[in-house]
Amino acid sequence: MNEHPASISASPVIPALPTSVTALIDRWQSIAAFAADVGCGYEAARQMRRRGRIAPQHWPHVVAASRRLGIGVSYEWLAGRAAAMQGEAA
């Protein structure tokens, strides 16, 4: 391979979106770190992770915190997880 380094594109690596709420929360160092970033209590964060869903009142803080970390979770992503959980419960 004889490519000149200038010809290789240096596009930034965009991390994949998490596949679940549990995977999202696991992007933080700990549940306590997630709770602090989102502005909820530790027990609320632990229950979110255990249940695999985030109550809508926490969504604005989760979206903002995930953007700060470069995760990029959106309201649409959260709504999709909520809809999937409702489908499983039915």
VENFENGI-V837288 format. One record per helix or strand of 2 or more residues. SS is the DSSP state (h for helix, s for strand). FROM is the first residue (numbers start at 1). TO is the last residue. Records with the same first field share a line. If there is no record, write none. Layout:
SS->FROM-TO  FROM-TO
This chain:
h->5-7  21-25  31-38  42-51  56-68  75-89
